[in-house]
Amino acid sequence: MSDSPQTRNSGSSITRALDIIEAVVQADHALSPADLSHLLDIPKPSVHRLLQQMQGEGYLQTNMRGGIVPNDRLHKIAVGVIYASRYKAQRQAILRHLCDTLDETCGIALPDGIDMVYYDRVQSSWPLQMHLPVGAHTPMWCTASGKLYLSSFNKTRRTQIIDNLALKRMARNTLTDPLALENELKRVRQRDVGIDNEEFVDGMVACAVPVRNSEGRLIACLFAHAPTIRKSLDELLTFEPAMRRAAEQLRILVEEPAEQD
């Protein structure tokens, strides 16, 4: 936080609300109202009043332990900021170059609850391909992007999520045993590459690499998928260096300030 406590206390309710949101999204654990009051030097009654307003509007919510965490409305704003429409041309250019390099469909997936959402994609020119349109929701436990995102959590949080997932069989190799999935996520975390070996759709393989911000937090997944009659999973993984270069370009695109017209 760049402002001093004195500056914040003399500021408006809007400034205080934004300070609370900033603290919540940057914290590595859910903060309590008392934590926020102490951290930001804002009186407890003011913190409770602002939290009540922001929870009522859908920006923040209270988890089962009483901690304050982002809610859906704040998540949608964050996604919009990260992938603002003014970057669409550059983003599509990066994806098109990667697609031409792999000769397979590439795209960007974002987490949304227990699903991954296809945010952007560039399709290959092959007549045979898997059609998953932008906006499509895919399961977290059996997709390359979803498994990569799951692996980014610590073991305690992963276990909490896995234990409450249905783990429905989607294809011949879907991991439906929680222990088997946890062991797979450990390997994904170690290698930092998500894989889908015909786990979501029979006859389709996929891999994904993370797009991280400067603090190292995963903000999106860059994926590629192909039918097995064209490429095996091992063949697709040979393009990992090209995918990582594209992911770094996306990170720079997100974090660089917009040029003035």
LINVEN-V773581 format. One record per run of one state. SS is the DSSP state (helix for helix, strand for strand, loop for the rest). FROM is the first residue (numbers start at 1). TO is the last residue. If there is no record, write none. Layout:
ss:SS from:FROM to:TO
ss:SS from:FROM to:TO
//
This chain:
ss:loop from:1 to:4
ss:helix from:5 to:9
ss:loop from:10 to:12
ss:helix from:13 to:26
ss:loop from:27 to:30
ss:strand from:31 to:31
ss:loop from:32 to:32
ss:helix from:33 to:40
ss:loop from:41 to:43
ss:helix from:44 to:56
ss:loop from:57 to:59
ss:strand from:60 to:62
ss:loop from:63 to:67
ss:strand from:68 to:70
ss:loop from:71 to:71
ss:helix from:72 to:82
ss:loop from:83 to:84
ss:helix from:85 to:102
ss:loop from:103 to:104
ss:strand from:105 to:112
ss:loop from:113 to:114
ss:strand from:115 to:122
ss:loop from:123 to:136
ss:strand from:137 to:139
ss:loop from:140 to:143
ss:helix from:144 to:151
ss:loop from:152 to:154
ss:helix from:155 to:162
ss:loop from:163 to:177
ss:helix from:178 to:191
ss:loop from:192 to:192
ss:strand from:193 to:197
ss:loop from:198 to:203
ss:strand from:204 to:212
ss:loop from:213 to:217
ss:strand from:218 to:227
ss:loop from:228 to:232
ss:helix from:233 to:237
ss:loop from:238 to:239
ss:helix from:240 to:255
ss:loop from:256 to:261
//
